[in-house]
C-alpha cells in the first residue's frame, strides 16, 4: 500500500501564492500608472516646446506686448504643470519601487515554502522507498525461512 504525501503547510503555501499574485497585479497596475504619468509629462513638454517654437516665429515678425505676455504666461503655466507632473512621476516611481520590494519579499516567502515542500516530499519519497525495501526484504526472509522448513 502506497502512502500519500501531504504537505501540512499547504494552506500557508497557498496563502503566500495568493499574496504573491495580488502583489504582481498591483505592481503591474502601478507600472501602467507610471507609464501614463510619464506620457502626460512628455505631452506637457512637447506642448511647451511647440509654444516656444511658435514664440520664436512671432518674434521674427511684428508682435505686440500682449502677444509676448500671453506666450510667456502660458509658458509659465506649462512650466508649473511640468514641475507638478514631474513630482507625480517621481512619487509614483517611489511607490513602484516600494511595491517591487514587497513583491520580491513575497516571492522569496513563497519560494521558501516551495523549497520546504520539495524537501519534505523528497524525504517522504526516501522514507517510502526504505519502507518498501524493508517490506520486500522481510517477505524474502519469510519466504526463505518457509522454504528451509
Helices and strands as residue ranges (DSSP letters): H 10-60, H 65-148
